[in-house]
């Protein structure tokens, strides 16, 4: 089994995701970046784009716009200004590119 870490995604409306994951790929303000278990602590600004979360056997997709990502020894917290969960990568890309992100969780 691969190493995992706790990921929490929070918007101004509340927490929309809280699970053990294997990796996160997120749109930073200067390009995409990835986070796996045992990543060095960091803070990064979020841009607009698609966030890919790989869990044990499943992948979740989110369209995000603005916020920060904090990586610490206890896990990763995404504080997103706007975030919508999508069923597919294509749907997440469409939401992000059209800037149609919802102000409500999910």
Backbone as JSON Lines, residues from 0, in Angstrom:
{"i":0,"aa":"X","n":[0.84,-1.18,0.0],"ca":[0.0,0.0,0.0],"c":[0.88,1.24,0.0]}
{"i":1,"aa":"X","n":[0.57,2.2,-0.85],"ca":[1.33,3.46,-0.92],"c":[1.04,4.33,0.3]}
{"i":2,"aa":"X","n":[1.99,5.2,0.61],"ca":[1.79,6.13,1.72],"c":[0.69,7.12,1.38]}
{"i":3,"aa":"X","n":[-0.07,7.49,2.39],"ca":[-1.16,8.45,2.21],"c":[-1.04,9.56,3.24]}
{"i":4,"aa":"X","n":[-1.86,10.58,3.07],"ca":[-1.92,11.69,4.02],"c":[-3.33,12.23,4.04]}
{"i":5,"aa":"X","n":[-3.66,13.0,5.06],"ca":[-4.99,13.57,5.2],"c":[-5.08,14.87,4.41]}
{"i":6,"aa":"X","n":[-6.08,14.95,3.53],"ca":[-6.34,16.14,2.74],"c":[-7.69,16.72,3.13]}
{"i":7,"aa":"X","n":[-7.7,18.01,3.38],"ca":[-8.93,18.72,3.69],"c":[-9.07,19.89,2.7]}
{"i":8,"aa":"X","n":[-10.23,19.98,2.06],"ca":[-10.52,21.09,1.14],"c":[-11.64,21.91,1.78]}
{"i":9,"aa":"X","n":[-11.34,23.19,1.99],"ca":[-12.26,24.08,2.69],"c":[-12.53,25.31,1.83]}
{"i":10,"aa":"X","n":[-13.81,25.71,1.78],"ca":[-14.22,26.94,1.11],"c":[-14.82,27.86,2.18]}
{"i":11,"aa":"X","n":[-15.14,29.09,1.82],"ca":[-15.79,29.95,2.81],"c":[-17.11,29.37,3.35]}
{"i":12,"aa":"X","n":[-17.73,28.47,2.59],"ca":[-18.99,27.85,3.03],"c":[-18.77,26.66,3.95]}
{"i":13,"aa":"X","n":[-17.55,26.12,4.0],"ca":[-17.28,24.98,4.87],"c":[-16.39,23.93,4.21]}
{"i":14,"aa":"X","n":[-16.16,22.84,4.92],"ca":[-15.32,21.76,4.42],"c":[-16.1,20.92,3.43]}
{"i":15,"aa":"X","n":[-15.5,20.69,2.25],"ca":[-16.18,19.9,1.22],"c":[-15.48,18.57,0.95]}
{"i":16,"aa":"X","n":[-14.29,18.36,1.53],"ca":[-13.56,17.12,1.31],"c":[-12.64,16.9,2.51]}
{"i":17,"aa":"X","n":[-12.61,15.66,3.03],"ca":[-11.75,15.34,4.18],"c":[-11.49,13.84,4.15]}
{"i":18,"aa":"X","n":[-10.38,13.45,3.53],"ca":[-10.08,12.02,3.35],"c":[-8.58,11.77,3.28]}
{"i":19,"aa":"X","n":[-8.19,10.53,3.48],"ca":[-6.82,10.09,3.25],"c":[-6.64,9.95,1.74]}
{"i":20,"aa":"X","n":[-5.57,10.53,1.2],"ca":[-5.3,10.49,-0.23],"c":[-3.85,10.08,-0.49]}
{"i":21,"aa":"X","n":[-3.58,9.74,-1.74],"ca":[-2.22,9.38,-2.16],"c":[-1.49,10.56,-2.79]}
{"i":22,"aa":"X","n":[-2.23,11.41,-3.52],"ca":[-1.59,12.56,-4.16],"c":[-2.59,13.64,-4.49]}
{"i":23,"aa":"X","n":[-2.05,14.83,-4.7],"ca":[-2.83,16.0,-5.08],"c":[-2.06,16.7,-6.19]}
{"i":24,"aa":"X","n":[-2.77,17.08,-7.25],"ca":[-2.21,17.92,-8.3],"c":[-3.08,19.17,-8.34]}
{"i":25,"aa":"X","n":[-2.44,20.35,-8.16],"ca":[-3.21,21.59,-8.03],"c":[-2.64,22.69,-8.92]}
{"i":26,"aa":"X","n":[-3.52,23.61,-9.34],"ca":[-3.07,24.74,-10.16],"c":[-2.52,25.86,-9.28]}
{"i":27,"aa":"X","n":[-1.22,26.0,-9.25],"ca":[-0.62,27.09,-8.51],"c":[-0.68,28.38,-9.3]}
{"i":28,"aa":"X","n":[-0.36,29.47,-8.67],"ca":[-0.38,30.76,-9.37],"c":[0.69,30.82,-10.45]}
{"i":29,"aa":"X","n":[1.74,29.97,-10.35],"ca":[2.81,29.95,-11.34],"c":[2.88,28.63,-12.1]}
{"i":30,"aa":"X","n":[1.82,27.84,-12.05],"ca":[1.8,26.55,-12.73],"c":[1.37,25.44,-11.8]}
{"i":31,"aa":"X","n":[1.13,24.28,-12.36],"ca":[0.66,23.14,-11.57],"c":[1.78,22.57,-10.69]}
{"i":32,"aa":"X","n":[1.39,22.03,-9.53],"ca":[2.34,21.37,-8.64],"c":[1.66,20.15,-8.03]}
{"i":33,"aa":"X","n":[2.48,19.2,-7.61],"ca":[1.98,17.97,-7.0],"c":[2.44,17.82,-5.57]}
{"i":34,"aa":"X","n":[1.63,17.1,-4.8],"ca":[1.96,16.81,-3.4],"c":[1.71,15.33,-3.16]}
{"i":35,"aa":"X","n":[2.73,14.65,-2.66],"ca":[2.61,13.25,-2.26],"c":[2.96,13.17,-0.78]}
{"i":36,"aa":"X","n":[2.79,12.0,-0.19],"ca":[3.11,11.8,1.22],"c":[4.57,12.19,1.48]}
{"i":37,"aa":"X","n":[4.83,12.74,2.64],"ca":[6.18,13.14,3.1],"c":[6.74,14.34,2.33]}
{"i":38,"aa":"X","n":[5.86,15.11,1.7],"ca":[6.29,16.33,1.0],"c":[6.81,17.33,2.04]}
{"i":39,"aa":"X","n":[7.77,18.11,1.66],"ca":[8.29,19.15,2.55],"c":[7.2,20.17,2.85]}
{"i":40,"aa":"X","n":[7.18,20.74,4.05],"ca":[6.19,21.78,4.36],"c":[6.29,22.94,3.38]}
{"i":41,"aa":"X","n":[5.14,23.5,3.01],"ca":[5.13,24.64,2.09],"c":[3.78,25.33,2.12]}
{"i":42,"aa":"X","n":[3.77,26.56,1.64],"ca":[2.55,27.31,1.36],"c":[2.6,27.68,-0.11]}
{"i":43,"aa":"X","n":[1.48,27.53,-0.8],"ca":[1.43,27.88,-2.22],"c":[0.11,28.56,-2.53]}
{"i":44,"aa":"X","n":[0.15,29.55,-3.42],"ca":[-1.06,30.24,-3.86],"c":[-1.73,29.42,-4.95]}
{"i":45,"aa":"X","n":[-3.05,29.33,-4.89],"ca":[-3.83,28.65,-5.92],"c":[-4.22,29.62,-7.02]}
{"i":46,"aa":"X","n":[-4.17,29.12,-8.24],"ca":[-4.69,29.87,-9.37],"c":[-6.06,29.3,-9.72]}
{"i":47,"aa":"X","n":[-6.47,29.45,-10.98],"ca":[-7.71,28.85,-11.45],"c":[-7.36,27.64,-12.28]}
{"i":48,"aa":"X","n":[-8.07,26.53,-12.05],"ca":[-7.83,25.34,-12.84],"c":[-8.44,24.11,-12.22]}
{"i":49,"aa":"X","n":[-7.91,22.96,-12.61],"ca":[-8.42,21.66,-12.19],"c":[-7.51,21.08,-11.12]}
{"i":50,"aa":"X","n":[-8.12,20.61,-10.05],"ca":[-7.38,19.95,-8.99],"c":[-7.73,18.46,-9.05]}
{"i":51,"aa":"X","n":[-6.69,17.62,-9.1],"ca":[-6.86,16.17,-9.18],"c":[-6.43,15.57,-7.84]}
{"i":52,"aa":"X","n":[-7.32,14.78,-7.25],"ca":[-7.04,14.14,-5.96],"c":[-7.12,12.64,-6.18]}
{"i":53,"aa":"X","n":[-6.01,11.96,-5.97],"ca":[-5.97,10.5,-6.16],"c":[-6.03,9.82,-4.8]}
{"i":54,"aa":"X","n":[-7.06,9.03,-4.6],"ca":[-7.23,8.27,-3.36],"c":[-6.93,6.81,-3.59]}
{"i":55,"aa":"X","n":[-7.28,6.0,-2.62],"ca":[-7.09,4.55,-2.74],"c":[-8.12,4.0,-3.71]}
{"i":56,"aa":"X","n":[-7.76,3.85,-4.97],"ca":[-8.65,3.25,-5.95],"c":[-9.6,4.2,-6.66]}
{"i":57,"aa":"X","n":[-9.6,5.46,-6.33],"ca":[-10.48,6.39,-7.03],"c":[-9.82,7.76,-7.15]}
{"i":58,"aa":"X","n":[-10.29,8.51,-8.14],"ca":[-9.78,9.87,-8.38],"c":[-10.94,10.84,-8.29]}
{"i":59,"aa":"X","n":[-10.71,11.95,-7.6],"ca":[-11.71,13.01,-7.49],"c":[-11.21,14.24,-8.23]}
{"i":60,"aa":"X","n":[-12.14,14.99,-8.82],"ca":[-11.81,16.17,-9.62],"c":[-12.51,17.38,-9.05]}
{"i":61,"aa":"X","n":[-11.82,18.5,-9.02],"ca":[-12.37,19.75,-8.52],"c":[-11.94,20.89,-9.43]}
{"i":62,"aa":"X","n":[-12.82,21.86,-9.63],"ca":[-12.46,23.11,-10.29],"c":[-12.26,24.12,-9.17]}
{"i":63,"aa":"X","n":[-11.11,24.79,-9.17],"ca":[-10.8,25.74,-8.09],"c":[-10.4,27.09,-8.67]}
{"i":64,"aa":"X","n":[-10.58,28.11,-7.84],"ca":[-10.13,29.44,-8.23],"c":[-9.75,30.2,-6.97]}
{"i":65,"aa":"X","n":[-8.46,30.49,-6.86],"ca":[-7.95,31.3,-5.75],"c":[-7.87,30.55,-4.44]}
{"i":66,"aa":"X","n":[-6.99,31.04,-3.57],"ca":[-6.82,30.45,-2.26],"c":[-5.38,30.05,-2.02]}
{"i":67,"aa":"X","n":[-5.18,29.19,-1.03],"ca":[-3.84,28.72,-0.7],"c":[-3.86,27.22,-0.38]}
{"i":68,"aa":"X","n":[-2.7,26.61,-0.5],"ca":[-2.5,25.22,-0.11],"c":[-1.41,25.23,0.96]}
{"i":69,"aa":"X","n":[-1.7,24.57,2.09],"ca":[-0.7,24.44,3.15],"c":[-0.35,22.97,3.31]}
{"i":70,"aa":"X","n":[0.92,22.66,3.13],"ca":[1.42,21.3,3.32],"c":[2.18,21.3,4.64]}
{"i":71,"aa":"X","n":[1.8,20.4,5.55],"ca":[2.47,20.3,6.84],"c":[2.71,18.83,7.16]}
{"i":72,"aa":"X","n":[3.46,18.55,8.21],"ca":[3.71,17.15,8.57],"c":[2.43,16.38,8.92]}
{"i":73,"aa":"X","n":[1.37,17.08,9.28],"ca":[0.12,16.4,9.66],"c":[-0.86,16.25,8.51]}
{"i":74,"aa":"X","n":[-0.58,16.83,7.34],"ca":[-1.47,16.69,6.21],"c":[-1.46,17.93,5.33]}
{"i":75,"aa":"X","n":[-2.46,18.02,4.46],"ca":[-2.57,19.12,3.5],"c":[-3.95,19.75,3.65]}
{"i":76,"aa":"X","n":[-3.96,21.08,3.7],"ca":[-5.21,21.84,3.74],"c":[-5.25,22.75,2.53]}
{"i":77,"aa":"X","n":[-6.33,22.66,1.77],"ca":[-6.59,23.56,0.66],"c":[-7.66,24.53,1.13]}
{"i":78,"aa":"X","n":[-7.32,25.81,1.18],"ca":[-8.29,26.86,1.51],"c":[-8.61,27.57,0.2]}
{"i":79,"aa":"X","n":[-9.72,27.16,-0.43],"ca":[-10.07,27.66,-1.76],"c":[-11.11,28.77,-1.68]}
{"i":80,"aa":"X","n":[-10.89,29.83,-2.46],"ca":[-11.89,30.89,-2.54],"c":[-13.17,30.35,-3.17]}
{"i":81,"aa":"X","n":[-13.02,29.61,-4.26],"ca":[-14.14,28.95,-4.94],"c":[-13.72,27.53,-5.31]}
{"i":82,"aa":"X","n":[-14.62,26.58,-5.13],"ca":[-14.3,25.19,-5.46],"c":[-15.59,24.43,-5.74]}
{"i":83,"aa":"X","n":[-15.61,23.69,-6.84],"ca":[-16.73,22.83,-7.19],"c":[-16.21,21.46,-7.54]}
{"i":84,"aa":"X","n":[-16.82,20.43,-6.97],"ca":[-16.45,19.06,-7.3],"c":[-17.09,18.7,-8.64]}
{"i":85,"aa":"X","n":[-16.36,17.93,-9.43],"ca":[-16.84,17.5,-10.74],"c":[-16.78,15.98,-10.83]}
{"i":86,"aa":"X","n":[-17.59,15.42,-11.71],"ca":[-17.61,13.97,-11.89],"c":[-16.46,13.47,-12.75]}
{"i":87,"aa":"X","n":[-15.98,14.34,-13.67],"ca":[-14.92,13.95,-14.59],"c":[-13.91,15.09,-14.73]}
{"i":88,"aa":"X","n":[-12.76,14.75,-15.29],"ca":[-11.75,15.78,-15.56],"c":[-12.28,16.8,-16.56]}
{"i":89,"aa":"X","n":[-12.99,16.32,-17.59],"ca":[-13.54,17.23,-18.61],"c":[-14.53,18.22,-17.99]}
{"i":90,"aa":"X","n":[-15.36,17.74,-17.09],"ca":[-16.32,18.62,-16.43],"c":[-15.6,19.66,-15.57]}
{"i":91,"aa":"X","n":[-14.56,19.23,-14.86],"ca":[-13.79,20.16,-14.04],"c":[-13.11,21.21,-14.91]}
{"i":92,"aa":"X","n":[-12.56,20.8,-16.04],"ca":[-11.92,21.76,-16.97],"c":[-12.94,22.77,-17.49]}
{"i":93,"aa":"X","n":[-14.12,22.28,-17.83],"ca":[-15.17,23.17,-18.34],"c":[-15.57,24.2,-17.26]}
{"i":94,"aa":"X","n":[-15.76,23.73,-16.05],"ca":[-16.12,24.65,-14.96],"c":[-15.03,25.7,-14.73]}
{"i":95,"aa":"X","n":[-13.79,25.24,-14.71],"ca":[-12.68,26.16,-14.44],"c":[-12.49,27.16,-15.58]}
{"i":96,"aa":"X","n":[-12.57,26.69,-16.82],"ca":[-12.33,27.59,-17.95],"c":[-13.46,28.59,-18.15]}
{"i":97,"aa":"X","n":[-14.66,28.2,-17.8],"ca":[-15.81,29.08,-17.96],"c":[-15.99,29.97,-16.74]}
{"i":98,"aa":"X","n":[-15.17,29.76,-15.72],"ca":[-15.28,30.49,-14.46],"c":[-16.7,30.44,-13.94]}
{"i":99,"aa":"X","n":[-17.3,29.22,-14.03],"ca":[-18.66,29.03,-13.56],"c":[-18.67,28.34,-12.21]}
{"i":100,"aa":"X","n":[-17.64,28.53,-11.44],"ca":[-17.56,27.87,-10.15],"c":[-18.69,28.35,-9.25]}
{"i":101,"aa":"X","n":[-19.25,27.41,-8.55],"ca":[-20.37,27.72,-7.67],"c":[-19.85,28.25,-6.34]}
{"i":102,"aa":"X","n":[-20.66,29.02,-5.68],"ca":[-20.32,29.54,-4.37],"c":[-20.79,28.59,-3.27]}
{"i":103,"aa":"X","n":[-21.32,27.45,-3.65],"ca":[-21.78,26.5,-2.66],"c":[-20.95,25.22,-2.74]}
{"i":104,"aa":"X","n":[-20.82,24.49,-1.63],"ca":[-20.02,23.27,-1.62],"c":[-20.54,22.27,-2.64]}
{"i":105,"aa":"X","n":[-19.56,21.47,-3.19],"ca":[-19.91,20.37,-4.09],"c":[-20.27,20.86,-5.39]}
